[in-house]
Amino acid sequence: MPDVYNWHLGRTMTYPYPEAHPTKQFAAVFNINRCIGCQTCTGSCKATWTFSRGQEYMWWNNVETKPYGSYPQHWDVKVLQLLDEAHQAAGVQPQWDHSQASEQAPYGVYNGLTLTEASGPNEQVLGYLPAESEWRSPNFYEDTSTGYKGGAYGLSPDGASLPEHQAWFFYLMRICNHCTYPACLAACPRKAIYKREEDGIVLIDQERCRGYRKCVQACPYKKSMYRGTTQVSEKCVGCYPRVEGADPLSDGVPMETRCMAVCPGKIRLNGLVDVAEDGSWVENPKHPLYFLVRMEQIALPLYPQFGTEPNIYYIPPRWAPRPYLRQMFGPGVDHAIERYTAPSRELLAVLQLFRTTQKMIFRYEIEEGPLVREAEINGKPWQMYNDTVIGFDAKDREIVRLSVVEPLHERPMERLNSI
């Protein structure tokens, strides 16, 4: 297999095809700390793309409760177990060497096997095919937390406290990661799966697909799904008509996907980032995604050790046990939570841009405002300013302007109870 560079791993790895990168990459940041598990994103995706016969159990967007929930059931545990068995067979102890962290390898260097490197002689990617029964319960274990300790009715007499709760769960919202090195693409014997050159969205050619389900088996995130009525596989299409600016509301500029645009918790920020010939993100400090992922490094990839270089990033939850989060998001967890808990002045402003407009934001500016609060966080002084952040679309037109402190509107006395 050819060698390709994976900046999540900080090293080259083997992949069935040589490096080839799009000019722009579809990407997003999901803030787990804000998700309320309302499933509005899930419903909007279902109503838009998977409402037909044969798609009843097909959820391109789903929100699962960790640590127990998963769709299909136990997908991540099973993939991690397969990878662990491959490491044991090869006599490899997987570790992250953070001492080698650099601009090209922000998380350090991973010395374990990826799913393509751990594959057997007759397969391109290490994986498994879920049983049909495992697709039937997308909300299994919803809102189920880890065990409580002490207190009447299972409640701790000391209450909840950071940095970690004794009883905890969090919502993990998932769509296709539109990976830089997709496992589904690597495994397809028909070469029916491809990345679009203009935005890096991964699609399945419905004419070429013959329903072998190699993509379903290979995708570690299980976001390629087989449709029995048509006998071909389908997956999240990244709402590419909206990304292309073809939506009537778009005014010809890229828009966020349906699942992003409807989020009431304001946890999602979707965009396109420029990609260099070597696959790295072109430096752009005023692009919100570049700022969050590459500069502040508070948004992390999901299971980077799989080796697919996913392009959906997560701000990890502050209250969950760190070892669990490190397994899920890699060695950058402690840094990300520290930065998010006590955000810099610029970071606090950029965090306000989540779910403020349906159009993708390509650039932001910040107008400085007055100091409104001083506090101490983790033993260090912290200041909050009421700055104004401004977002611009692909044509560099202002599309959103809002302040860090949300305006307060008081009703007059004569209209206190009016609607």
Buried (B, 14 or more C-beta within 10 A) or exposed (E): BEEBBBBBBBBEBBBBBEBEBBBBBBBBBBBBBBBEBBBBBBBBBBEBBBEEEBBBBBBBBBBBBBBBBBBBBBBBEBBBEBBEEBBEEEEBEBEBBBEEBEEEBBBBBBBBBBBBBBBEEEBBBBBBEBEEEBBEBBBBBBEEBBEEEEEEEEEBEEEEEEBBBBBBBBBBBBBBBBBBBBBBBBBBEBEBBBBBEBBBBBBBEEEEBEBBBBBBBBBBBBBBBBBEEBEBBBBBBBBBEBBBBEBEEBBEBBBBBBBBBBBEBBBBBBBBBBBEEEBBBEEBEBBBBBBBBBBBBBBBBBBBBBBBBBBBBBBBBBBBBEEBBBBBBBBBBEBBBBBBBBBEBBBBBBBBBBBBBBBBBBBBEBEEBEEEEEEEEEEEEBEBBBBBBBBBBBEEEEBBEBBBBEEEEEEEEEEEEEE
